[in-house]
Amino acid sequence: MIDEIITLARHTVASGVAQLPAEGVRMIQRMMIQGLSRQFAESDRLETAIKQNLGGLGYAC
């Protein structure tokens, strides 16, 4: 049985709902921003690769 589930806004416990401490929320926000930054970098890399591949096929982007 799962006793607790952590979500972005709340910490849900089997006996009720309690708010995450402010430092916990900030940590989650930092982790999400770091993940988003990695995803943006990967998006840029993929866009460049796609444009190069299309250029090699004779399509201008």
mmCIF file of the N, C-alpha and C atoms, coordinates in Angstrom:
data_MODEL
# 
_entry.id   MODEL 
# 
loop_
_atom_site.group_PDB 
_atom_site.id 
_atom_site.type_symbol 
_atom_site.label_atom_id 
_atom_site.label_alt_id 
_atom_site.label_comp_id 
_atom_site.label_asym_id 
_atom_site.label_entity_id 
_atom_site.label_seq_id 
_atom_site.pdbx_PDB_ins_code 
_atom_site.Cartn_x 
_atom_site.Cartn_y 
_atom_site.Cartn_z 
_atom_site.occupancy 
_atom_site.B_iso_or_equiv 
_atom_site.pdbx_formal_charge 
_atom_site.auth_seq_id 
_atom_site.auth_comp_id 
_atom_site.auth_asym_id 
_atom_site.auth_atom_id 
_atom_site.pdbx_PDB_model_num 
ATOM 1   N N  . MET A 1 1  ? 0.835  -1.187 0.000   1.00 0.00 ? 1  MET A N  1 
ATOM 2   C CA . MET A 1 1  ? 0.000  0.000  0.000   1.00 0.00 ? 1  MET A CA 1 
ATOM 3   C C  . MET A 1 1  ? 0.877  1.247  0.000   1.00 0.00 ? 1  MET A C  1 
ATOM 4   N N  . ILE A 1 2  ? 0.506  2.234  -0.791  1.00 0.00 ? 2  ILE A N  1 
ATOM 5   C CA . ILE A 1 2  ? 1.236  3.502  -0.839  1.00 0.00 ? 2  ILE A CA 1 
ATOM 6   C C  . ILE A 1 2  ? 0.691  4.409  0.253   1.00 0.00 ? 2  ILE A C  1 
ATOM 7   N N  . ASP A 1 3  ? 1.576  4.870  1.121   1.00 0.00 ? 3  ASP A N  1 
ATOM 8   C CA . ASP A 1 3  ? 1.151  5.725  2.224   1.00 0.00 ? 3  ASP A CA 1 
ATOM 9   C C  . ASP A 1 3  ? 1.127  7.200  1.865   1.00 0.00 ? 3  ASP A C  1 
ATOM 10  N N  . GLU A 1 4  ? 1.927  7.604  0.869   1.00 0.00 ? 4  GLU A N  1 
ATOM 11  C CA . GLU A 1 4  ? 1.952  9.012  0.517   1.00 0.00 ? 4  GLU A CA 1 
ATOM 12  C C  . GLU A 1 4  ? 2.259  9.200  -0.954  1.00 0.00 ? 4  GLU A C  1 
ATOM 13  N N  . ILE A 1 5  ? 1.720  10.280 -1.501  1.00 0.00 ? 5  ILE A N  1 
ATOM 14  C CA . ILE A 1 5  ? 1.920  10.642 -2.899  1.00 0.00 ? 5  ILE A CA 1 
ATOM 15  C C  . ILE A 1 5  ? 2.340  12.103 -2.918  1.00 0.00 ? 5  ILE A C  1 
ATOM 16  N N  . ILE A 1 6  ? 3.421  12.413 -3.627  1.00 0.00 ? 6  ILE A N  1 
ATOM 17  C CA . ILE A 1 6  ? 3.879  13.798 -3.717  1.00 0.00 ? 6  ILE A CA 1 
ATOM 18  C C  . ILE A 1 6  ? 3.472  14.346 -5.074  1.00 0.00 ? 6  ILE A C  1 
ATOM 19  N N  . THR A 1 7  ? 2.778  15.469 -5.047  1.00 0.00 ? 7  THR A N  1 
ATOM 20  C CA . THR A 1 7  ? 2.417  16.175 -6.273  1.00 0.00 ? 7  THR A CA 1 
ATOM 21  C C  . THR A 1 7  ? 3.062  17.542 -6.220  1.00 0.00 ? 7  THR A C  1 
ATOM 22  N N  . LEU A 1 8  ? 2.925  18.320 -7.291  1.00 0.00 ? 8  LEU A N  1 
ATOM 23  C CA . LEU A 1 8  ? 3.568  19.629 -7.348  1.00 0.00 ? 8  LEU A CA 1 
ATOM 24  C C  . LEU A 1 8  ? 3.092  20.553 -6.232  1.00 0.00 ? 8  LEU A C  1 
ATOM 25  N N  . ALA A 1 9  ? 1.811  20.600 -5.966  1.00 0.00 ? 9  ALA A N  1 
ATOM 26  C CA . ALA A 1 9  ? 1.285  21.593 -5.042  1.00 0.00 ? 9  ALA A CA 1 
ATOM 27  C C  . ALA A 1 9  ? 1.060  21.067 -3.626  1.00 0.00 ? 9  ALA A C  1 
ATOM 28  N N  . ARG A 1 10 ? 0.884  19.761 -3.470  1.00 0.00 ? 10 ARG A N  1 
ATOM 29  C CA . ARG A 1 10 ? 0.523  19.254 -2.148  1.00 0.00 ? 10 ARG A CA 1 
ATOM 30  C C  . ARG A 1 10 ? 1.245  17.961 -1.825  1.00 0.00 ? 10 ARG A C  1 
ATOM 31  N N  . HIS A 1 11 ? 1.303  17.687 -0.568  1.00 0.00 ? 11 HIS A N  1 
ATOM 32  C CA . HIS A 1 11 ? 1.825  16.412 -0.085  1.00 0.00 ? 11 HIS A CA 1 
ATOM 33  C C  . HIS A 1 11 ? 0.622  15.687 0.510   1.00 0.00 ? 11 HIS A C  1 
ATOM 34  N N  . THR A 1 12 ? 0.182  14.615 -0.132  1.00 0.00 ? 12 THR A N  1 
ATOM 35  C CA . THR A 1 12 ? -1.006 13.895 0.299   1.00 0.00 ? 12 THR A CA 1 
ATOM 36  C C  . THR A 1 12 ? -0.584 12.704 1.148   1.00 0.00 ? 12 THR A C  1 
ATOM 37  N N  . VAL A 1 13 ? -1.133 12.628 2.325   1.00 0.00 ? 13 VAL A N  1 
ATOM 38  C CA . VAL A 1 13 ? -0.819 11.550 3.257   1.00 0.00 ? 13 VAL A CA 1 
ATOM 39  C C  . VAL A 1 13 ? -2.099 10.739 3.460   1.00 0.00 ? 13 VAL A C  1 
ATOM 40  N N  . ALA A 1 14 ? -1.963 9.458  3.764   1.00 0.00 ? 14 ALA A N  1 
ATOM 41  C CA . ALA A 1 14 ? -3.132 8.596  3.945   1.00 0.00 ? 14 ALA A CA 1 
ATOM 42  C C  . ALA A 1 14 ? -4.118 9.181  4.954   1.00 0.00 ? 14 ALA A C  1 
ATOM 43  N N  . SER A 1 15 ? -3.629 9.891  5.953   1.00 0.00 ? 15 SER A N  1 
ATOM 44  C CA . SER A 1 15 ? -4.500 10.430 6.995   1.00 0.00 ? 15 SER A CA 1 
ATOM 45  C C  . SER A 1 15 ? -5.049 11.817 6.664   1.00 0.00 ? 15 SER A C  1 
ATOM 46  N N  . GLY A 1 16 ? -4.620 12.437 5.568   1.00 0.00 ? 16 GLY A N  1 
ATOM 47  C CA . GLY A 1 16 ? -5.108 13.765 5.212   1.00 0.00 ? 16 GLY A CA 1 
ATOM 48  C C  . GLY A 1 16 ? -4.175 14.466 4.258   1.00 0.00 ? 16 GLY A C  1 
ATOM 49  N N  . VAL A 1 17 ? -4.400 15.761 4.072   1.00 0.00 ? 17 VAL A N  1 
ATOM 50  C CA . VAL A 1 17 ? -3.604 16.548 3.137   1.00 0.00 ? 17 VAL A CA 1 
ATOM 51  C C  . VAL A 1 17 ? -2.868 17.635 3.906   1.00 0.00 ? 17 VAL A C  1 
ATOM 52  N N  . ALA A 1 18 ? -1.569 17.766 3.637   1.00 0.00 ? 18 ALA A N  1 
ATOM 53  C CA . ALA A 1 18 ? -0.759 18.812 4.269   1.00 0.00 ? 18 ALA A CA 1 
ATOM 54  C C  . ALA A 1 18 ? 0.012  19.546 3.182   1.00 0.00 ? 18 ALA A C  1 
ATOM 55  N N  . GLN A 1 19 ? 0.289  20.807 3.395   1.00 0.00 ? 19 GLN A N  1 
ATOM 56  C CA . GLN A 1 19 ? 1.054  21.594 2.430   1.00 0.00 ? 19 GLN A CA 1 
ATOM 57  C C  . GLN A 1 19 ? 2.531  21.230 2.515   1.00 0.00 ? 19 GLN A C  1 
ATOM 58  N N  . LEU A 1 20 ? 3.194  21.246 1.358   1.00 0.00 ? 20 LEU A N  1 
ATOM 59  C CA . LEU A 1 20 ? 4.650  21.074 1.347   1.00 0.00 ? 20 LEU A CA 1 
ATOM 60  C C  . LEU A 1 20 ? 5.288  22.304 1.975   1.00 0.00 ? 20 LEU A C  1 
ATOM 61  N N  . PRO A 1 21 ? 6.383  22.140 2.682   1.00 0.00 ? 21 PRO A N  1 
ATOM 62  C CA . PRO A 1 21 ? 7.089  23.320 3.179   1.00 0.00 ? 21 PRO A CA 1 
ATOM 63  C C  . PRO A 1 21 ? 7.602  24.146 1.994   1.00 0.00 ? 21 PRO A C  1 
ATOM 64  N N  . ALA A 1 22 ? 7.767  25.444 2.201   1.00 0.00 ? 22 ALA A N  1 
ATOM 65  C CA . ALA A 1 22 ? 8.184  26.350 1.123   1.00 0.00 ? 22 ALA A CA 1 
ATOM 66  C C  . ALA A 1 22 ? 9.474  25.886 0.460   1.00 0.00 ? 22 ALA A C  1 
ATOM 67  N N  . GLU A 1 23 ? 10.439 25.381 1.242   1.00 0.00 ? 23 GLU A N  1 
ATOM 68  C CA . GLU A 1 23 ? 11.699 24.932 0.642   1.00 0.00 ? 23 GLU A CA 1 
ATOM 69  C C  . GLU A 1 23 ? 11.469 23.717 -0.260  1.00 0.00 ? 23 GLU A C  1 
ATOM 70  N N  . GLY A 1 24 ? 10.486 22.887 0.062   1.00 0.00 ? 24 GLY A N  1 
ATOM 71  C CA . GLY A 1 24 ? 10.151 21.742 -0.789  1.00 0.00 ? 24 GLY A CA 1 
ATOM 72  C C  . GLY A 1 24 ? 9.579  22.188 -2.123  1.00 0.00 ? 24 GLY A C  1 
ATOM 73  N N  . VAL A 1 25 ? 8.732  23.209 -2.084  1.00 0.00 ? 25 VAL A N  1 
ATOM 74  C CA . VAL A 1 25 ? 8.152  23.756 -3.314  1.00 0.00 ? 25 VAL A CA 1 
ATOM 75  C C  . VAL A 1 25 ? 9.250  24.368 -4.167  1.00 0.00 ? 25 VAL A C  1 
ATOM 76  N N  . ARG A 1 26 ? 10.158 25.119 -3.560  1.00 0.00 ? 26 ARG A N  1 
ATOM 77  C CA . ARG A 1 26 ? 11.259 25.738 -4.315  1.00 0.00 ? 26 ARG A CA 1 
ATOM 78  C C  . ARG A 1 26 ? 12.154 24.676 -4.946  1.00 0.00 ? 26 ARG A C  1 
ATOM 79  N N  . MET A 1 27 ? 12.397 23.581 -4.227  1.00 0.00 ? 27 MET A N  1 
ATOM 80  C CA . MET A 1 27 ? 13.224 22.509 -4.770  1.00 0.00 ? 27 MET A CA 1 
ATOM 81  C C  . MET A 1 27 ? 12.542 21.886 -5.993  1.00 0.00 ? 27 MET A C  1 
ATOM 82  N N  . ILE A 1 28 ? 11.256 21.640 -5.892  1.00 0.00 ? 28 ILE A N  1 
ATOM 83  C CA . ILE A 1 28 ? 10.513 21.068 -7.024  1.00 0.00 ? 28 ILE A CA 1 
ATOM 84  C C  . ILE A 1 28 ? 10.539 22.028 -8.205  1.00 0.00 ? 28 ILE A C  1 
ATOM 85  N N  . GLN A 1 29 ? 10.360 23.323 -7.948  1.00 0.00 ? 29 GLN A N  1 
ATOM 86  C CA . GLN A 1 29 ? 10.406 24.313 -9.027  1.00 0.00 ? 29 GLN A CA 1 
ATOM 87  C C  . GLN A 1 29 ? 11.771 24.324 -9.702  1.00 0.00 ? 29 GLN A C  1 
ATOM 88  N N  . ARG A 1 30 ? 12.848 24.270 -8.922  1.00 0.00 ? 30 ARG A N  1 
ATOM 89  C CA . ARG A 1 30 ? 14.204 24.234 -9.496  1.00 0.00 ? 30 ARG A CA 1 
ATOM 90  C C  . ARG A 1 30 ? 14.388 23.005 -10.369 1.00 0.00 ? 30 ARG A C  1 
ATOM 91  N N  . MET A 1 31 ? 13.923 21.857 -9.880  1.00 0.00 ? 31 MET A N  1 
ATOM 92  C CA . MET A 1 31 ? 14.055 20.619 -10.649 1.00 0.00 ? 31 MET A CA 1 
ATOM 93  C C  . MET A 1 31 ? 13.280 20.718 -11.961 1.00 0.00 ? 31 MET A C  1 
ATOM 94  N N  . MET A 1 32 ? 12.085 21.299 -11.911 1.00 0.00 ? 32 MET A N  1 
ATOM 95  C CA . MET A 1 32 ? 11.276 21.430 -13.123 1.00 0.00 ? 32 MET A CA 1 
ATOM 96  C C  . MET A 1 32 ? 11.928 22.388 -14.112 1.00 0.00 ? 32 MET A C  1 
ATOM 97  N N  . ILE A 1 33 ? 12.486 23.490 -13.624 1.00 0.00 ? 33 ILE A N  1 
ATOM 98  C CA . ILE A 1 33 ? 13.149 24.459 -14.501 1.00 0.00 ? 33 ILE A CA 1 
ATOM 99  C C  . ILE A 1 33 ? 14.390 23.844 -15.126 1.00 0.00 ? 33 ILE A C  1 
ATOM 100 N N  . GLN A 1 34 ? 15.142 23.063 -14.356 1.00 0.00 ? 34 GLN A N  1 
ATOM 101 C CA . GLN A 1 34 ? 16.319 22.386 -14.911 1.00 0.00 ? 34 GLN A CA 1 
ATOM 102 C C  . GLN A 1 34 ? 15.901 21.410 -16.004 1.00 0.00 ? 34 GLN A C  1 
ATOM 103 N N  . GLY A 1 35 ? 14.831 20.680 -15.767 1.00 0.00 ? 35 GLY A N  1 
ATOM 104 C CA . GLY A 1 35 ? 14.323 19.751 -16.772 1.00 0.00 ? 35 GLY A CA 1 
ATOM 105 C C  . GLY A 1 35 ? 13.865 20.479 -18.017 1.00 0.00 ? 35 GLY A C  1 
ATOM 106 N N  . LEU A 1 36 ? 13.180 21.600 -17.834 1.00 0.00 ? 36 LEU A N  1 
ATOM 107 C CA . LEU A 1 36 ? 12.717 22.396 -18.966 1.00 0.00 ? 36 LEU A CA 1 
ATOM 108 C C  . LEU A 1 36 ? 13.893 22.944 -19.760 1.00 0.00 ? 36 LEU A C  1 
ATOM 109 N N  . SER A 1 37 ? 14.934 23.380 -19.079 1.00 0.00 ? 37 SER A N  1 
ATOM 110 C CA . SER A 1 37 ? 16.135 23.878 -19.763 1.00 0.00 ? 37 SER A CA 1 
ATOM 111 C C  . SER A 1 37 ? 16.770 22.783 -20.612 1.00 0.00 ? 37 SER A C  1 
ATOM 112 N N  . ARG A 1 38 ? 16.839 21.567 -20.071 1.00 0.00 ? 38 ARG A N  1 
ATOM 113 C CA . ARG A 1 38 ? 17.382 20.438 -20.848 1.00 0.00 ? 38 ARG A CA 1 
ATOM 114 C C  . ARG A 1 38 ? 16.506 20.144 -22.064 1.00 0.00 ? 38 ARG A C  1 
ATOM 115 N N  . GLN A 1 39 ? 15.194 20.225 -21.886 1.00 0.00 ? 39 GLN A N  1 
ATOM 116 C CA . GLN A 1 39 ? 14.282 19.966 -23.000 1.00 0.00 ? 39 GLN A CA 1 
ATOM 117 C C  . GLN A 1 39 ? 14.418 21.037 -24.083 1.00 0.00 ? 39 GLN A C  1 
ATOM 118 N N  . PHE A 1 40 ? 14.589 22.305 -23.695 1.00 0.00 ? 40 PHE A N  1 
ATOM 119 C CA . PHE A 1 40 ? 14.808 23.367 -24.683 1.00 0.00 ? 40 PHE A CA 1 
ATOM 120 C C  . PHE A 1 40 ? 16.097 23.122 -25.457 1.00 0.00 ? 40 PHE A C  1 
ATOM 121 N N  . ALA A 1 41 ? 17.153 22.723 -24.760 1.00 0.00 ? 41 ALA A N  1 
ATOM 122 C CA . ALA A 1 41 ? 18.431 22.449 -25.427 1.00 0.00 ? 41 ALA A CA 1 
ATOM 123 C C  . ALA A 1 41 ? 18.277 21.293 -26.411 1.00 0.00 ? 41 ALA A C  1 
ATOM 124 N N  . GLU A 1 42 ? 17.580 20.249 -26.006 1.00 0.00 ? 42 GLU A N  1 
ATOM 125 C CA . GLU A 1 42 ? 17.349 19.100 -26.893 1.00 0.00 ? 42 GLU A CA 1 
ATOM 126 C C  . GLU A 1 42 ? 16.494 19.518 -28.090 1.00 0.00 ? 42 GLU A C  1 
ATOM 127 N N  . SER A 1 43 ? 15.511 20.365 -27.862 1.00 0.00 ? 43 SER A N  1 
ATOM 128 C CA . SER A 1 43 ? 14.669 20.870 -28.945 1.00 0.00 ? 43 SER A CA 1 
ATOM 129 C C  . SER A 1 43 ? 15.503 21.632 -29.970 1.00 0.00 ? 43 SER A C  1 
ATOM 130 N N  . ASP A 1 44 ? 16.403 22.483 -29.495 1.00 0.00 ? 44 ASP A N  1 
ATOM 131 C CA . ASP A 1 44 ? 17.286 23.237 -30.399 1.00 0.00 ? 44 ASP A CA 1 
ATOM 132 C C  . ASP A 1 44 ? 18.178 22.299 -31.200 1.00 0.00 ? 44 ASP A C  1 
ATOM 133 N N  . ARG A 1 45 ? 18.729 21.284 -30.532 1.00 0.00 ? 45 ARG A N  1 
ATOM 134 C CA . ARG A 1 45 ? 19.593 20.318 -31.210 1.00 0.00 ? 45 ARG A CA 1 
ATOM 135 C C  . ARG A 1 45 ? 18.820 19.571 -32.297 1.00 0.00 ? 45 ARG A C  1 
ATOM 136 N N  . LEU A 1 46 ? 17.610 19.134 -31.970 1.00 0.00 ? 46 LEU A N  1 
ATOM 137 C CA . LEU A 1 46 ? 16.801 18.401 -32.941 1.00 0.00 ? 46 LEU A CA 1 
ATOM 138 C C  . LEU A 1 46 ? 16.378 19.290 -34.108 1.00 0.00 ? 46 LEU A C  1 
ATOM 139 N N  . GLU A 1 47 ? 16.026 20.545 -33.821 1.00 0.00 ? 47 GLU A N  1 
ATOM 140 C CA . GLU A 1 47 ? 15.647 21.474 -34.888 1.00 0.00 ? 47 GLU A CA 1 
ATOM 141 C C  . GLU A 1 47 ? 16.796 21.657 -35.874 1.00 0.00 ? 47 GLU A C  1 
ATOM 142 N N  . THR A 1 48 ? 18.000 21.830 -35.356 1.00 0.00 ? 48 THR A N  1 
ATOM 143 C CA . THR A 1 48 ? 19.178 21.991 -36.213 1.00 0.00 ? 48 THR A CA 1 
ATOM 144 C C  . THR A 1 48 ? 19.397 20.745 -37.069 1.00 0.00 ? 48 THR A C  1 
ATOM 145 N N  . ALA A 1 49 ? 19.290 19.574 -36.461 1.00 0.00 ? 49 ALA A N  1 
ATOM 146 C CA . ALA A 1 49 ? 19.488 18.317 -37.198 1.00 0.00 ? 49 ALA A CA 1 
ATOM 147 C C  . ALA A 1 49 ? 18.433 18.145 -38.285 1.00 0.00 ? 49 ALA A C  1 
ATOM 148 N N  . ILE A 1 50 ? 17.195 18.464 -37.973 1.00 0.00 ? 50 ILE A N  1 
ATOM 149 C CA . ILE A 1 50 ? 16.114 18.339 -38.959 1.00 0.00 ? 50 ILE A CA 1 
ATOM 150 C C  . ILE A 1 50 ? 16.344 19.284 -40.128 1.00 0.00 ? 50 ILE A C  1 
ATOM 151 N N  . LYS A 1 51 ? 16.717 20.528 -39.830 1.00 0.00 ? 51 LYS A N  1 
ATOM 152 C CA . LYS A 1 51 ? 16.970 21.498 -40.900 1.00 0.00 ? 51 LYS A CA 1 
ATOM 153 C C  . LYS A 1 51 ? 18.127 21.045 -41.785 1.00 0.00 ? 51 LYS A C  1 
ATOM 154 N N  . GLN A 1 52 ? 19.175 20.495 -41.178 1.00 0.00 ? 52 GLN A N  1 
ATOM 155 C CA . GLN A 1 52 ? 20.306 19.992 -41.962 1.00 0.00 ? 52 GLN A CA 1 
ATOM 156 C C  . GLN A 1 52 ? 19.878 18.825 -42.843 1.00 0.00 ? 52 GLN A C  1 
ATOM 157 N N  . ASN A 1 53 ? 19.095 17.922 -42.303 1.00 0.00 ? 53 ASN A N  1 
ATOM 158 C CA . ASN A 1 53 ? 18.625 16.778 -43.079 1.00 0.00 ? 53 ASN A CA 1 
ATOM 159 C C  . ASN A 1 53 ? 17.726 17.223 -44.231 1.00 0.00 ? 53 ASN A C  1 
ATOM 160 N N  . LEU A 1 54 ? 16.832 18.162 -43.960 1.00 0.00 ? 54 LEU A N  1 
ATOM 161 C CA . LEU A 1 54 ? 15.963 18.665 -45.024 1.00 0.00 ? 54 LEU A CA 1 
ATOM 162 C C  . LEU A 1 54 ? 16.778 19.400 -46.084 1.00 0.00 ? 54 LEU A C  1 
ATOM 163 N N  . GLY A 1 55 ? 17.779 20.165 -45.646 1.00 0.00 ? 55 GLY A N  1 
ATOM 164 C CA . GLY A 1 55 ? 18.666 20.854 -46.591 1.00 0.00 ? 55 GLY A CA 1 
ATOM 165 C C  . GLY A 1 55 ? 19.386 19.864 -47.486 1.00 0.00 ? 55 GLY A C  1 
ATOM 166 N N  . GLY A 1 56 ? 19.796 18.735 -46.921 1.00 0.00 ? 56 GLY A N  1 
ATOM 167 C CA . GLY A 1 56 ? 20.461 17.695 -47.696 1.00 0.00 ? 56 GLY A CA 1 
ATOM 168 C C  . GLY A 1 56 ? 19.543 17.062 -48.729 1.00 0.00 ? 56 GLY A C  1 
ATOM 169 N N  . LEU A 1 57 ? 18.240 17.170 -48.495 1.00 0.00 ? 57 LEU A N  1 
ATOM 170 C CA . LEU A 1 57 ? 17.261 16.635 -49.442 1.00 0.00 ? 57 LEU A CA 1 
ATOM 171 C C  . LEU A 1 57 ? 16.791 17.690 -50.442 1.00 0.00 ? 57 LEU A C  1 
ATOM 172 N N  . GLY A 1 58 ? 17.340 18.903 -50.318 1.00 0.00 ? 58 GLY A N  1 
ATOM 173 C CA . GLY A 1 58 ? 16.997 19.961 -51.262 1.00 0.00 ? 58 GLY A CA 1 
ATOM 174 C C  . GLY A 1 58 ? 15.905 20.907 -50.798 1.00 0.00 ? 58 GLY A C  1 
ATOM 175 N N  . TYR A 1 59 ? 15.487 20.799 -49.557 1.00 0.00 ? 59 TYR A N  1 
ATOM 176 C CA . TYR A 1 59 ? 14.463 21.693 -49.024 1.00 0.00 ? 59 TYR A CA 1 
ATOM 177 C C  . TYR A 1 59 ? 15.129 22.788 -48.202 1.00 0.00 ? 59 TYR A C  1 
ATOM 178 N N  . ALA A 1 60 ? 14.713 24.024 -48.441 1.00 0.00 ? 60 ALA A N  1 
ATOM 179 C CA . ALA A 1 60 ? 15.263 25.149 -47.677 1.00 0.00 ? 60 ALA A CA 1 
ATOM 180 C C  . ALA A 1 60 ? 14.342 25.440 -46.496 1.00 0.00 ? 60 ALA A C  1 
ATOM 181 N N  . CYS A 1 61 ? 14.924 25.620 -45.336 1.00 0.00 ? 61 CYS A N  1 
ATOM 182 C CA . CYS A 1 61 ? 14.145 25.950 -44.133 1.00 0.00 ? 61 CYS A CA 1 
ATOM 183 C C  . CYS A 1 61 ? 14.574 27.288 -43.591 1.00 0.00 ? 61 CYS A C  1 
# 
